[in-house]
Amino acid sequence: MVYETTITIEQIKSILDEALFLNGRTKLWRNQTRLFGNVPELDAMTVVTVLLAIENKFDVFIGVDDFNSEVFETVESFRNYICQKQLETNYLSFVVKK
């Protein structure tokens, strides 16, 4: 499923690169590049760092119990998850403001 937002794969790769100190390695990644199990720097501890960076950059809320390993399966699955969270956050913000 593709979500309509302005978040790009390049933005996601940039955040991952910076948060995980990958020194530009993400430039070679494609949409289907596997994350969990393929990127040694991405573990249970660094997931929190990545999610905080995403929350700050895109003004979304991500609950700790809200994601699983499928979210970090590929770059594209992670982007789609963040897009979904952005849409949910925007919807909730709209409903609260009404």
Salt bridges, closest charged atoms under 4 A:
GLU10 OE2 - LYS13 NZ 3.14
GLU41 OE2 - ARG25 NH1 2.73
ASP66 OD2 - LYS85 NZ 2.42
GLU73 OE2 - ARG34 NH1 3.37
GLU88 OE1 - LYS85 NZ 2.71
